[in-house]
């Protein structure tokens, strides 16, 4: 190696000192450059977006043709809640046991009160007119009985016909009073059972008034007024959408029953004890005022009962069953696609 770096003078070898210094300086510079390169690479951090105008030497530059656009962020997927029971027949709890019991007990109790009460009313009718010159009747109910009897084969059209067929008969005031008060006490006890059932089963919440009650009532009146003509005309007549247990008319009618019951009891006691409960009699204006309210409440019970039975029969077996066993069934709807 020495021979390669130097030469020979005579018989002796020599070494060029300047050439050695130059080689050493080059080696030192090369080592320093390598050290700077590694230290720079160790300190560099590459961010997604770089603000430098010129590309960093340590980051390879990608040609424009091979640049891949960044994919847009994935959309948020909202999992739709699907009823796992869609299409299945579900059980819906409707009425508390005490509500069902009192409901069915009301049927014979009201029947007994009305029949016995008509025999009491016969003894002293509150709604009278001038005597009819032919039948000599002053009672509107007696006139109704005569009109019906005239169309019944073999019937005798007299003022007693109505009370003999819809009451306990004429000339039976004492028996009518005894039976009437028996059913009155049963009616009071049954009303207490009904209220307990509403409270325990929280059924009273379905009877509370709502802000939309007036609009819903008008919609139901329109539906009931047009359902028969539209059926005859074979035109569609959709039922108003109901999202609650009862529609507005049902809610008002059922909520009025406890109020009518209280009026019936109060007016009855005002007639039964007008001296002891004089303040109760004065609430109805007079003795005859209490009799008028009592009779109007009886008519209200009858008018409620007839359409109630008809609508239940039209609505189907499921509604009747709910008042017997306390539950009904419905088909769970699948979500709209």
Secondary structure, DSSP 4 states (H G I P E B T S, - for coil): -HHHHSEEETTEEE--HHHHHHHHHHHHHHHHHHHHHHHHHHH----SS---SS--TTSPPPPGGGPPPPPPPPPPPPPP---TTTTSEEEEE---HHHHHHHHHHHHHHHHHHHHHHHHHHHS-SSB-SPPTTT---BHHHHHHHHHHTTSTT---STTHHHHHHSS-SS-HHHHHHHHHHHHHHHHHHHHHHHHHHHHTTGGGGGS--TTHHHHHHHHHHHHHHHHHHHHHT---PPPP--SSS-HHHHHHHHHHHHHHHHHHHHHHHHHTTTTTHHHHHHTSSHHHHHHHHHHHHHHHHHHHHHHHHHHHHH-HHHHHHHHHSEEEEEPPPPP-
